[in-house]
Amino acid sequence: MKKYLVIALMVVMFFPKAQQSSDSMKLGNKITFSAYAELFYSYDFNEPGHHKRQDFLYSYNRHNELNLNLGLVKATYQSENLRANLALMAGTYAQDNMAAEQEALRYVNEASIGIKISKNKKLWIDAGIMPSHIGWESAIGKDNMNLTRSLAAENSPYFETGAKISYTSDSGKWFLSGLVLNGWQRIAKADGNQSISFGHQVTYKPSDKITLNSSSFIGNDKAKEEKRMRYFHDLHGIFQLTKKFSTILGLDIGAEQKSKGSKQYNIWYTPNMLMKYQFDDKWALAGRLEYYNDKNGVIISTKTPDGFQTFGYSLNIDYAIFKNVVFRTEARGFTSKDAIFVKNNELRQGNFFITTSLAAWF
């Protein structure tokens, strides 16, 4: 990890005339430096002895210990025809989400370059390691309604590696992109995988109060001998119903071949409803209802008769200490059809936990 911190320091030292703004440091209005850090504490009432919580959670998943979920430093370059991003990270999020990657890449959150290919239109080609085009939540906690991530977000890509062509309409209402990817949340391909994956994204904003999004993934994420096509679609809408009340409605659904060459598919799906009420500049209340059905264990394997069929619910309250510092507390629970949660060496159908976080950024 030391070598990545040295690299980050060298990048900062290379631009000695940086001027600090309220949210970031800018150089010549083209290069921007930013940072984000989020500490958390979570208490799981099932009390896992090894302190690591559920295998299907990749954020805030340490029990009864203060830890860093995500620490991030980022440099962004933006000009009329060129853009680039480089972000390095640390924390339990990086440790768990990047476990399958080569060691030298496990601390890279983002590394991409984009070129504008039209003189008069907002038409770009970007390539590299980029945030996922799928879902309504990101890895950066402050940008999400709820403190913790939904089951949908935790079990679909947070990041992707490949290239995309994208177009934004002059009005800003339409965004369209097509992607060629290395796989399902991968930097390096799985051993023996010779497949190319594809994706699309269409976003429509009829007004500043409504955002509608459709995203997809098509590809094989396994070795050539075990090739199984996966088809996945994310559909969600973000609605600012009043000045203080907003909601997100989302549905993810996927299908994967049961075996190589099979015409039969295993299906999984997850509907979500998120709600937030902003009392004032300081206080906010948010909740989430969700259901995840993966009976055949495509994404979450339980090796039980009914697989992973789980309801989730949460309620969080947020307090903005300063403009760029927020303290959050969330109570969250799961109820599963099968007994899949461990407590005192016994399997149970329920799991309940409380999480707090402190996030700061500039």
N, C-alpha and C positions, 0 to 999 in steps of 0.2 A: 504493500500500500504506500510505502514511503516514496517510491519512485513516481507515483502518480501525483502526490502532493508536491514534489519537486517540480514536475512538469507544470502544474497549475501556478506555482509561484513564479516560474520562468515566464509564463504567459503574461502574468500581471506586471512583472518587471520590464517586459519588452515594451510596454506602453506606459512610460513614466508620467505622461501628462494627463492621466485620467482625472476626470472631475466627477465628484459624487453628486448624484441627484437624490430625490426622496426615495426612489425605489431601486436605483441601480447606478452604476458608474458608466459614463458614456465617453466615447472618444470620437471626436469629429462627427457626431451624429450617425456614425456608421457601426461602430463597435460598442457593444453593451456588455457589461459584466453584472452578473446577479448571483445571489446565493440563497439557499433555503435550508433550514434545519428543523427537524421535528422530533422531539423527545416524547416518549410515551411510557405509561405504566398500565398494565392490564392484570386484573385479578380474575382468574377462571375458577368458579366454584367447584369444578371437578378436580381441581388441584393436581395437575400432572406433575409427577415427581421430577421429570427431566427438564421441566420449565418450558419446553417447546410445546405449543398447543396443537391444533388440528393440522393434519397434513394438507388439507385443501385451502388453508389460509396462508397467505404469503406476505401479509402486512400486519403489524401490531400483534404478532403471534408468539410473544414470550410471556410466560406467566410469572407474576409476583417478582418482577425485577424492573428497575428503571433502565431503559435502553434507548438507542437511537434508531428510529424507524428509517429515516432517510435524511442524509446530509448531501447537499448538492451545490456544486459551483459550476457556473455556466458562462461561456463567452458566445455572443451572437454578433454576426456581421450582417448588415443589411444595406444594400445599395439598390439602385434602380434595376439593375440586371443580374445581380449576384447576391446570394444569401448563404450563410453557413452557420452551423451550430456545433459547439463542442461542450459537452457536460460530463463531469466526472462525479461519482457518487460513492457513498459508503453507508453502512447501516444494515439492519436485519432484512430490510426489503431487498437490498442488493445481494446479500448473502443467500437468500432463499430463492429469489427469482433468477439469479444468474448461475446457480449451482451446476447446470449442465454445460456451461460455456468454458472455453479455454481460459486458463488463469489470467492471462494478460488482458482479457476483455471483460472480466467480471466487474470492473469498476467504471466501465463506460456506460453512461446513461443515454447519451446521444452524440452522434458524430455524422453530420450530413452536409452536403453541398447542393445548392439549387441554382439553376440557370434559367433566366427568363428567355423564352424562345420566340416571343412575339413582340413587335415594337409597340403596337397599339392596344393589345389585349393582355389580361392577366393570365398568361399561359406559362406554366413553369414545369421544368423537369427537376426533381430532387432525387438524390441517391445517398444511401448510407444507412446508419442505425437511426431510426426515427420513432417517435411515439406512435402507438397503434392507431389505426384508423377506425377501430372497432370500439364501441361502448360509449357510455355517458359519464364515466369516471376516469380519473387519471391517478398516477402514483403520488402526485403532490396533494397532500391532504387539504390545504387551505382552499383549493379550487373545487372541492366537492361539498355537497349538501351535508353529508354525514361524516362522522369522524372516521369510522372504519369503512372498508370497501365492501361492496355487495358480493355475494357468491358469484354473480354473473361476471363482475370485473375480475375477481380473483382467479377465475377459471376460464378466462379468455385472454388474448394477448394484451400485455401492457406496452410492449415494444415490438418492432419488426425491423427486418433488414432487407433491403432491396432497392427498387427504383419506382418512382411514380410520376405520372404526368397529371397535372391538375389545372383546372380552369375556374376562375371566379368571374361571374358576370359583372358588367359595369355597374349595375344597380346594387351589387353585393348580396342579392337575394339567393343566388344559386351558386353552389360549389360542387364541382364534379371531378372525380379522379379515378384513374385506373392504376393498378399496382402489379408489379412482378416481385415475388418475395422468395426468400430462402426457406420459409416454412412457418409453422405455427409458433410464434414467439421464439424465434431463434436468431442468433448471429451466425454461428457456424451450423451447417447442416448436420443432421444425424448421420452416424456412420452408415455407409452403404446406401444412402439416399441419393438418387439421381434425378429427382423430380423438381419441377419448378411449380411454385404456387402462385395463385392470382387473387386479386381482390378488387373491389370497387367501393366508392363512397359517393353518395349524392346527399347534399344538404340543401334544404329550402327554408328560407326565412321570409315568410309573407309579411311579417312586421317585426319590430324590435321586441315584441312580447312572445313570439312563437318561433321555435326552431324544430324542424322535422328532419330526421336523419335515417338513411338506409345504407348499411355497410355489409360487405360479404367477404368470405374467404372460401377459396376452392383449392384443394391440393392434397397431397399425400405427405405425411410427416414421419413416415417409417422407412426402414431399409427396403431395398428393391424386392427382396424375397418375401417381405411381409406387407407389401404395398396395399393400402386401403384408402380409397378416396374419401375425403372429408368435405362436406358442404355445410357452410355455416352462414347464418344471416342475423344481423342485429338491426332492429327497428326501434327507434325511440323518439319521443317528442318532449321538448322542454317548454313549459308554459308559465309565463309571468301573469298569473290571473289577476292580481291586484298589485298595488305598489309594494305591499308587504308580504304577500303570499304567492309562493311559486310551487310548481310540482313537476316531476319527471315521470313519464310512463314509458316503460321499456319492455321489450320481449326479444329474447335471444332464442334461436332454435338451430339445432345442428343435426346432421345425419352422417354416419360413417359406415362404410361397407363392413359386414360382419366378418368377412375374410377376403383374401385376394381374389378378385374377379367375381365376387358374389353379386347377385342382383337383390340381395336382402340387406337392409340397413338397420343399424341401431340408432335410435332417436333420443335426443335429450333437449330439454327446453327449460327456460327460466323467465317467468313474468316478474316485473318489479313495479312498485309504486313508491316514489319518494316525495316528501312534502317538507316545506320549510316556511316558517313564519319569522320575519325580521321585525322585532319589536321596535328597535331604534338602532342607532349607530353602534351600540355596544353589545346588545343582547339578541340572540336568535335561538329558535327552537326548531328541531327537525326530526323527522321520523322516517322509517322505511318498513315496508312489508314486501316479502319476497318468497318465492318458492322455486326450488331447484329439483328437477326430475331427471335423473340419470340412472334409470333402472338397470341398464346393462353395463354400467361402469366404463363408458368411453372416456370420460374426463376424470371422474371421481370414482375410484374403485373401492368398494367396501367388502366384497366377497360374501355378501349376505343375500338371502332369497329375493328381497325387494330392492336391493341396491340402494343408491343414494336418492331418497325422496324426502326432502327436508323443507320445512317452513322456517322462515326467519323473520324476526321483528327487532326493531331497535328504536331508541329515542335518545337524542343527544341535545345538550344545551351548550351554546357557545358564548364566550365573553371576550370581546376584543379589548385587550389591555391597552394597546396602542394601535395606531393605524396598521402597523406591520407585525403585530404580535397578538396571537389568539390562543386562548385556553379553552379546551373542549372536554366535555365529559359525556360518555355514552353508556347506556345499559343495553345489552343485546342478548338475544336468546335464540336457540335452535330447537326444533322438535322434529324428530325423524321417525319414519314408519318402522324402521328396524332399530334395534339397539346397537348403535355404532359408536357411542361416546363412552370413554373409559373413566370410571371413578372408583377408587379403592379396589382396583383389579377386577371390577365388575363392569359389564356393558350396560349402558342406559340409553334411553331414547332422547333424553334432553341434555342441553348444555346451556349454561347462563354465565355471562361474564360482564365485567365493568371495565371500561378503558378510559383513561384520561390522556390528553396530549397537550404539549406546549410547542407551538410553531412560531418561527420568526423568519423574516425574509427581508432582503433589500436588493 
